[in-house]
């Protein structure tokens, strides 16, 4: 599965990169960004879902989730 952030919904709360720093980072203005190509590796599924569930704007999607 891959993680995506909708930049139109992200308000820069930073919960994604606080909860899952191996998957998400921040841009120069503090908005969340996906690191690399967004692939959620083995053992990262739990933290990816935690970031999704804690995003106040529901800006994070997991694509290709089984």
MIFI-156322 format. One record per residue (C-alpha): residue number from 1; residue in three letters; chain; x, y, z. Coordinates in Angstrom, 3 decimals. Layout:
BEGIN
<voro i="NUM" aa="ALA" ch="A" px="X" py="Y" pz="Z"/>
...
END
This chain:
BEGIN
<voro i="1" aa="UNK" ch="A" px="0.000" py="0.000" pz="0.000"/>
<voro i="2" aa="UNK" ch="A" px="1.026" py="3.607" pz="-0.470"/>
<voro i="3" aa="UNK" ch="A" px="0.353" py="6.702" pz="1.588"/>
<voro i="4" aa="UNK" ch="A" px="-0.852" py="9.928" pz="0.010"/>
<voro i="5" aa="UNK" ch="A" px="-1.527" py="13.373" pz="1.437"/>
<voro i="6" aa="UNK" ch="A" px="-4.080" py="15.658" pz="-0.199"/>
<voro i="7" aa="UNK" ch="A" px="-2.369" py="19.076" pz="-0.081"/>
<voro i="8" aa="UNK" ch="A" px="-5.735" py="20.789" pz="-0.468"/>
<voro i="9" aa="UNK" ch="A" px="-6.955" py="19.331" pz="2.819"/>
<voro i="10" aa="UNK" ch="A" px="-3.713" py="19.388" pz="4.861"/>
<voro i="11" aa="UNK" ch="A" px="-3.631" py="22.245" pz="7.361"/>
<voro i="12" aa="UNK" ch="A" px="-0.169" py="21.516" pz="8.790"/>
<voro i="13" aa="UNK" ch="A" px="-1.043" py="20.123" pz="12.203"/>
<voro i="14" aa="UNK" ch="A" px="1.942" py="17.780" pz="11.936"/>
<voro i="15" aa="UNK" ch="A" px="0.364" py="14.735" pz="13.510"/>
<voro i="16" aa="UNK" ch="A" px="1.356" py="12.547" pz="10.568"/>
<voro i="17" aa="UNK" ch="A" px="5.079" py="13.213" pz="10.852"/>
<voro i="18" aa="UNK" ch="A" px="4.967" py="13.159" pz="14.657"/>
<voro i="19" aa="UNK" ch="A" px="3.276" py="9.733" pz="14.691"/>
<voro i="20" aa="UNK" ch="A" px="4.961" py="8.173" pz="11.652"/>
<voro i="21" aa="UNK" ch="A" px="8.274" py="9.971" pz="11.014"/>
<voro i="22" aa="UNK" ch="A" px="9.508" py="7.139" pz="8.786"/>
<voro i="23" aa="UNK" ch="A" px="6.597" py="7.733" pz="6.381"/>
<voro i="24" aa="UNK" ch="A" px="5.908" py="11.471" pz="6.594"/>
<voro i="25" aa="UNK" ch="A" px="7.898" py="14.663" pz="6.759"/>
<voro i="26" aa="UNK" ch="A" px="7.162" py="18.360" pz="6.552"/>
<voro i="27" aa="UNK" ch="A" px="7.720" py="20.939" pz="3.869"/>
<voro i="28" aa="UNK" ch="A" px="9.174" py="24.424" pz="4.397"/>
<voro i="29" aa="UNK" ch="A" px="5.814" py="25.721" pz="5.624"/>
<voro i="30" aa="UNK" ch="A" px="5.110" py="22.839" pz="8.033"/>
<voro i="31" aa="UNK" ch="A" px="2.641" py="20.953" pz="5.858"/>
<voro i="32" aa="UNK" ch="A" px="2.843" py="17.163" pz="5.771"/>
<voro i="33" aa="UNK" ch="A" px="4.605" py="15.409" pz="2.930"/>
<voro i="34" aa="UNK" ch="A" px="5.005" py="11.754" pz="2.063"/>
<voro i="35" aa="UNK" ch="A" px="8.593" py="10.532" pz="2.190"/>
<voro i="36" aa="UNK" ch="A" px="9.917" py="8.696" pz="-0.851"/>
<voro i="37" aa="UNK" ch="A" px="7.252" py="7.223" pz="-3.084"/>
<voro i="38" aa="UNK" ch="A" px="4.857" py="6.672" pz="-0.187"/>
<voro i="39" aa="UNK" ch="A" px="5.272" py="2.913" pz="0.007"/>
<voro i="40" aa="UNK" ch="A" px="4.266" py="1.610" pz="3.419"/>
<voro i="41" aa="UNK" ch="A" px="6.784" py="-1.093" pz="4.203"/>
<voro i="42" aa="UNK" ch="A" px="6.431" py="-4.221" pz="6.301"/>
<voro i="43" aa="UNK" ch="A" px="5.900" py="-3.279" pz="9.919"/>
<voro i="44" aa="UNK" ch="A" px="4.786" py="0.285" pz="9.071"/>
<voro i="45" aa="UNK" ch="A" px="1.103" py="-0.491" pz="8.541"/>
<voro i="46" aa="UNK" ch="A" px="0.109" py="0.226" pz="12.142"/>
<voro i="47" aa="UNK" ch="A" px="1.796" py="3.639" pz="12.265"/>
<voro i="48" aa="UNK" ch="A" px="0.411" py="4.535" pz="8.818"/>
<voro i="49" aa="UNK" ch="A" px="-3.132" py="3.787" pz="9.998"/>
<voro i="50" aa="UNK" ch="A" px="-2.473" py="5.708" pz="13.231"/>
<voro i="51" aa="UNK" ch="A" px="-1.470" py="8.768" pz="11.198"/>
<voro i="52" aa="UNK" ch="A" px="-4.588" py="8.414" pz="9.026"/>
<voro i="53" aa="UNK" ch="A" px="-6.895" py="8.184" pz="12.023"/>
<voro i="54" aa="UNK" ch="A" px="-5.282" py="11.164" pz="13.768"/>
<voro i="55" aa="UNK" ch="A" px="-5.368" py="13.602" pz="10.850"/>
<voro i="56" aa="UNK" ch="A" px="-8.024" py="16.219" pz="11.728"/>
<voro i="57" aa="UNK" ch="A" px="-8.670" py="17.043" pz="8.058"/>
<voro i="58" aa="UNK" ch="A" px="-8.659" py="13.416" pz="6.830"/>
<voro i="59" aa="UNK" ch="A" px="-5.961" py="14.465" pz="4.355"/>
<voro i="60" aa="UNK" ch="A" px="-4.130" py="11.125" pz="4.371"/>
<voro i="61" aa="UNK" ch="A" px="-5.211" py="8.172" pz="2.260"/>
<voro i="62" aa="UNK" ch="A" px="-3.785" py="4.677" pz="2.055"/>
<voro i="63" aa="UNK" ch="A" px="-4.059" py="3.435" pz="-1.522"/>
<voro i="64" aa="UNK" ch="A" px="-4.013" py="-0.233" pz="-2.366"/>
<voro i="65" aa="UNK" ch="A" px="-4.906" py="-1.284" pz="1.149"/>
<voro i="66" aa="UNK" ch="A" px="-6.058" py="-4.873" pz="1.335"/>
END
